Amino acid sequence: MKSDNFSFSRDVADTIGVEAAIILKFIEDYDLPLNSIEDISEVILEKFSFMEEQKVISSIEKIAGLGL
């Protein structure tokens, strides 16, 4: 079972934002299939209930736009 702890580069957080850095790390660690923004955001919102839906969607769009 994977840990609920995430660590990511401060440079990444400075560049794309803390929420996006958390989401990017989660996607990388859990090998989420990137079928659609809606599918990803649903999984993220279940895992990180403290995040706002619009912020999650904009973070995923930013990650996708940067090709990460």
N, C-alpha and C positions, 0 to 999 in steps of 0.2 A: 504494500500500500504506500502511496506517495504521501509525503509530508504536506501539511497545510501551510508550511512556511515557504515564502518566495523571496529570492534575492535577485536583484538586477543591478545593472550598472547605473551609477549616478549620472554618467554621461547620457545614457539612453533616456533616463527620466528627464534630464534637462532638455533634451532634444525633442522628445515626443510627448512629454507630460507623465506625471506619476500614474494616473489611471491607465493610460495607454501602455506604459511600461509593465504594469501589473498584468494587463490583459495579454500583451505579447508574450510574457513569460509563461502565463497559464497555457496559452495556445501551443507554445513550443514544448512545454513539459508534458502536456497531456495529449499531444499529437491530434488536436481537434481537426476534423475534416472541415475544410473551408468552403462548404457548399453555398452558404448565403449569409449575409449579415444578420438576418433574422434568426437563423439557426444558431449562429455563434452567440449572439446577444442573449438568446434564451438560456443557453448553458451558463454564460457568464453571470447573468442576473440571478440564476438559481444558486450559484456558488458564492457570489459576492452581493448579498442582499443590501449592503450599505451603499452600493453604487446606483446612481440615477440612470434610468433607461436611456435618456437622450445622450448623456455623457458616454455611456457604453457604446452606443451606436456611432457617435462621432469619433470615438477612439478607434473603433474597428475600421471605420472608413479611412482614418488617418493612416493606420497600419497598412491597410490594403493599398492605399494611394502611394505609399512609400515603397511598396513591393517587399515588405518585411514578412 
